[in-house]
């Protein structure tokens, strides 16, 4: 059981150099939101009809997209303007809030209405490597936590109520208590460049894809690497399919999705996408994966067969 190509959704042509970045799916409302960085826009796909339905523009350097399942609010990280944005499922009026330097990864604690923005920072600018904490209810920046280096992706664990953020160098995963506004601990990585990150909540594991060409299954409690497996190249986005116990890892060069059995961390398939397709979106309700193709400004659609 793996991914089979079922079609393509054409998206707007690139306005400038670049391509796509992170994507998020609101399964209950049937919408996918992808950061079309080349267009400073979020493109929207109807995942039921598998068609493009519009864009939210004017988001300078947009890099991340995240959806709150409860109310359909979409969060964006706008790297070119040092803001996070938010808009509703039925209104595309964007509220912007200032955060740290070049926000990228996003994660959300819906119970406490706390949004974490992991900031890439600026090399040579002291204190620019941080994570920002935003109170969504009050639309206020309530915390700024320093970290040791450039951030990558972030996830929220609803059991511990802690955030986990990948740091490129020094390679590690940092654990953030957003309510207290502090860094709790850091898990060093023996593999260079932690990048994509996702979470298996029941089994208390993190899946961390590293630039060093390895996928790690780590204990969320201790950071101990329980299993590791080689990747087809330098990875980016990771998604965990809890229903099938599969892990999907996007690799832009050569342009594939590596599919792993999550329990054994054994690669069961390598699915061709396209050159530069370093980012994917995952619709858990429909077991569908979208790979974003920068050369053709389109999304290739894959479904579990």
C-alpha positions as CSV (number, residue, x, y, z in Angstrom):
1,X,0.0,0.0,0.0
2,X,1.7,3.2,-1.2
3,X,1.0,6.4,-3.1
4,X,-0.3,6.5,-6.7
5,X,-0.5,9.5,-8.9
6,X,-4.1,10.5,-9.6
7,X,-3.9,14.0,-11.2
8,X,-2.7,17.5,-11.1
9,X,-4.0,20.8,-9.9
10,X,-2.8,23.8,-11.8
11,X,-1.9,26.8,-9.7
12,X,-1.1,30.4,-10.8
13,X,2.2,31.0,-12.6
14,X,5.1,32.3,-10.6
15,X,5.3,36.1,-10.6
16,X,9.0,36.1,-9.6
17,X,11.8,33.6,-8.9
18,X,11.0,30.9,-6.3
19,X,8.3,28.4,-5.8
20,X,6.3,26.9,-3.0
21,X,6.8,26.4,0.7
22,X,4.8,24.8,3.5
23,X,1.1,23.7,3.1
24,X,-1.7,22.8,5.5
25,X,-5.0,21.0,5.0
26,X,-8.3,21.8,6.7
27,X,-9.9,18.4,6.1
28,X,-13.3,19.1,7.5
29,X,-13.8,22.1,5.3
30,X,-12.1,20.6,2.3
31,X,-9.4,23.2,1.8
32,X,-5.7,23.1,1.3
33,X,-3.5,26.2,1.8
34,X,0.0,26.4,0.4
35,X,2.6,29.1,0.6
36,X,3.3,30.3,-2.9
37,X,6.4,32.2,-2.0
38,X,7.1,33.3,-5.6
39,X,3.8,35.1,-5.6
40,X,3.7,36.4,-2.0
41,X,0.4,34.5,-1.7
42,X,-1.4,31.6,-0.2
43,X,-3.0,29.5,-2.9
44,X,-6.2,27.6,-2.0
45,X,-7.2,24.2,-3.3
46,X,-10.6,22.5,-3.0
47,X,-9.4,19.0,-2.0
48,X,-12.9,17.5,-2.7
49,X,-13.1,18.8,-6.3
50,X,-9.2,18.8,-6.6
51,X,-9.2,22.3,-8.1
52,X,-7.7,25.7,-7.5
53,X,-10.2,28.1,-6.0
54,X,-8.3,31.3,-5.3
55,X,-5.4,33.0,-3.5
56,X,-4.8,35.4,-0.6
57,X,-2.1,37.8,-1.8
58,X,0.1,40.5,-0.4
59,X,1.9,38.2,2.1
60,X,5.5,39.2,1.5
61,X,7.9,36.2,1.5
62,X,5.2,33.9,2.8
63,X,6.9,30.6,4.0
64,X,4.5,28.8,6.3
65,X,0.8,27.9,6.5
66,X,-1.1,26.3,9.4
67,X,-4.8,25.7,10.0
68,X,-6.7,25.6,13.3
69,X,-9.1,22.6,12.7
70,X,-11.7,23.8,15.2
71,X,-12.5,27.1,13.5
72,X,-10.7,27.0,10.2
73,X,-8.5,30.0,11.0
74,X,-5.4,30.0,8.7
75,X,-2.0,31.3,10.1
76,X,0.8,32.4,7.8
77,X,4.5,33.2,8.4
78,X,5.5,36.1,6.3
79,X,9.3,36.0,6.2
80,X,9.7,39.1,4.1
81,X,7.9,41.4,6.5
82,X,8.6,39.8,9.9
83,X,4.9,39.1,10.6
84,X,2.5,36.3,11.1
85,X,-0.9,36.6,9.4
86,X,-4.3,35.1,10.2
87,X,-7.5,35.0,8.3
88,X,-10.8,33.0,8.5
89,X,-12.1,30.3,6.2
90,X,-14.8,32.6,4.8
91,X,-13.0,36.0,4.9
92,X,-9.6,36.6,3.4
93,X,-9.0,39.8,5.3
94,X,-5.6,39.3,6.9
95,X,-4.7,40.4,10.4
96,X,-0.9,40.9,10.7
97,X,1.1,40.8,13.9
98,X,4.8,41.6,14.2
99,X,7.1,38.7,15.4
100,X,10.8,38.0,15.2
101,X,13.2,38.0,12.3
102,X,12.1,36.0,9.3
103,X,9.4,33.7,10.7
104,X,9.1,30.3,9.2
105,X,7.7,27.3,11.1
106,X,4.4,27.5,12.8
107,X,2.7,25.5,15.5
108,X,-0.5,26.1,17.5
109,X,-1.9,25.3,21.0
110,X,-5.6,25.7,20.4
111,X,-6.6,25.2,24.0
112,X,-4.6,28.2,25.1
113,X,-4.7,30.1,21.8
114,X,-1.0,30.3,21.6
115,X,0.8,30.4,18.2
116,X,4.5,29.7,18.0
117,X,6.5,31.2,15.1
118,X,10.0,29.8,14.7
119,X,12.2,32.5,13.3
120,X,15.0,31.8,10.8
121,X,16.8,34.9,12.0
122,X,19.6,36.7,10.3
123,X,23.3,35.4,10.5
124,X,25.4,38.1,12.0
125,X,22.5,39.8,13.7
126,X,22.9,39.2,17.4
127,X,19.8,37.8,19.1
128,X,17.9,37.2,15.9
129,X,17.5,33.4,16.4
130,X,14.3,33.2,18.4
131,X,10.8,31.7,18.6
132,X,7.9,34.2,19.0
133,X,4.8,33.4,21.0
134,X,1.6,35.1,20.0
135,X,-1.7,35.1,22.0
136,X,-4.2,34.7,19.2
137,X,-7.2,35.7,21.3
138,X,-5.7,39.1,22.2
139,X,-3.7,39.5,19.0
140,X,-0.6,40.2,21.0
141,X,3.1,39.1,21.0
142,X,3.5,37.8,24.5
143,X,7.0,36.1,24.4
144,X,10.3,35.9,22.5
145,X,12.5,32.9,23.4
146,X,16.1,32.9,22.3
147,X,17.4,29.7,20.6
148,X,20.9,28.6,19.6
149,X,20.6,28.8,15.8
150,X,18.5,28.9,12.7
151,X,15.1,27.3,13.2
152,X,13.4,24.9,10.8
153,X,10.0,23.4,11.5
154,X,7.9,23.2,14.7
155,X,5.1,21.0,16.1
156,X,2.9,21.1,19.2
157,X,2.4,18.1,21.5
158,X,-1.1,18.2,23.0
159,X,-0.2,15.7,25.8
160,X,2.7,17.5,27.3
161,X,1.5,20.9,26.0
162,X,5.0,21.7,24.8
163,X,6.3,22.9,21.5
164,X,9.2,21.2,19.6
165,X,11.4,23.1,17.2
166,X,14.2,21.9,14.9
167,X,17.4,23.9,15.0
168,X,19.7,23.6,11.9
169,X,23.0,24.3,13.6
170,X,23.9,23.4,16.3
171,X,21.8,20.4,15.2
172,X,19.1,19.8,17.9
173,X,15.5,19.8,18.8
174,X,14.5,22.4,21.4
175,X,11.5,22.1,23.7
176,X,9.5,25.2,24.4
177,X,7.0,25.9,27.2
178,X,5.1,28.7,25.5
179,X,2.9,29.4,28.5
180,X,5.9,30.0,30.7
181,X,7.9,31.7,27.8
182,X,11.0,29.6,28.2
183,X,13.1,26.9,26.7
184,X,12.8,23.7,28.7
185,X,15.5,21.5,27.2
186,X,17.3,20.6,24.0
187,X,17.9,17.2,22.3
188,X,21.2,17.1,20.4
189,X,21.1,15.5,17.0
190,X,24.0,13.3,15.8
191,X,22.9,13.9,12.2
192,X,23.4,17.3,10.6
193,X,20.6,19.8,9.8
194,X,17.3,18.7,11.5
195,X,14.7,20.0,9.0
196,X,11.2,18.5,8.7
197,X,9.4,17.4,11.9
198,X,6.2,15.6,12.8
199,X,4.8,13.9,15.8
200,X,3.3,10.5,16.6
201,X,1.3,11.5,19.7
202,X,0.2,8.0,21.1
203,X,3.6,6.4,20.7
204,X,5.4,9.5,22.0
205,X,7.8,9.8,19.1
206,X,9.1,12.6,16.9
207,X,9.9,12.0,13.2
208,X,12.8,14.3,12.3
209,X,14.2,14.4,8.7
210,X,17.8,15.7,8.6
211,X,19.9,17.4,5.9
212,X,22.4,14.6,6.6
213,X,20.2,12.2,4.7
214,X,18.6,10.4,7.6
215,X,15.1,10.1,9.0
216,X,15.1,9.8,12.8
217,X,12.4,8.4,15.1
218,X,13.1,10.0,18.5
219,X,11.6,9.7,21.9
220,X,9.6,12.8,22.7
221,X,10.5,12.5,26.3
222,X,14.3,12.0,26.2
223,X,15.3,12.7,22.6
224,X,16.8,9.3,22.3
225,X,17.0,8.1,18.7
226,X,15.0,4.8,18.7
227,X,15.4,4.1,14.9
228,X,17.0,5.8,11.9
229,X,16.7,5.2,8.1
230,X,18.5,6.6,5.0
231,X,16.7,9.1,2.7
232,X,17.0,9.6,-1.0
233,X,18.6,13.0,-0.5
234,X,18.3,16.2,1.5
235,X,14.8,16.4,2.9
236,X,12.3,19.1,3.8
237,X,8.7,18.5,4.9
238,X,7.6,15.4,6.9
239,X,4.1,14.2,7.5
240,X,2.9,11.3,9.7
241,X,-0.1,9.3,8.5
242,X,-1.5,8.0,11.8
243,X,-4.2,5.8,10.1
244,X,-1.8,3.9,7.9
245,X,1.3,4.3,10.1
246,X,3.2,5.8,7.2
247,X,5.7,8.7,7.2
248,X,6.0,10.8,4.0
249,X,9.3,12.8,3.5
250,X,9.6,15.2,0.6
251,X,13.1,15.3,-1.1
252,X,13.5,18.1,-3.6
253,X,16.6,16.6,-5.4
254,X,16.0,14.2,-7.2
255,X,12.3,15.1,-6.6
256,X,10.6,12.2,-4.7
257,X,8.5,11.3,-1.7
258,X,10.1,8.7,0.5
259,X,7.4,6.6,2.1
260,X,8.2,4.7,5.4
261,X,6.6,2.2,7.6
262,X,6.4,4.3,10.8
263,X,6.8,1.4,13.2
264,X,9.8,-0.3,11.6
265,X,11.1,2.9,10.0
266,X,11.6,0.9,6.8
267,X,11.3,2.6,3.5
268,X,8.5,0.9,1.5
269,X,8.4,3.2,-1.6
270,X,10.1,6.1,-3.3
271,X,7.5,8.0,-5.3
272,X,8.6,10.3,-8.2
273,X,7.3,13.9,-8.0
274,X,9.5,16.4,-9.9
275,X,12.7,18.4,-9.7
276,X,12.7,20.9,-6.8
277,X,9.5,19.5,-5.2
278,X,10.7,19.9,-1.7
279,X,7.3,20.5,0.0
280,X,4.1,18.5,0.3
281,X,0.7,18.7,1.9
282,X,-1.2,15.9,3.5
283,X,-5.0,15.4,3.7
284,X,-5.4,12.9,6.5
285,X,-9.2,12.4,6.0
286,X,-8.7,11.3,2.4
287,X,-5.2,9.7,2.6
288,X,-4.0,12.1,-0.1
289,X,-0.7,13.8,-0.5
290,X,0.0,16.9,-2.7
291,X,3.5,17.5,-4.0
292,X,4.2,21.1,-5.2
293,X,6.1,21.3,-8.5
294,X,8.0,24.6,-8.9
295,X,8.8,24.0,-12.6
296,X,5.2,23.7,-13.7
297,X,3.5,25.8,-10.8
298,X,1.2,22.9,-10.1
299,X,0.3,20.4,-7.4
300,X,0.6,16.7,-8.2
301,X,-2.0,14.6,-6.4
302,X,-1.2,11.2,-4.9
303,X,-3.6,8.9,-3.1
304,X,-3.0,5.7,-1.2
305,X,-3.9,2.6,-3.2
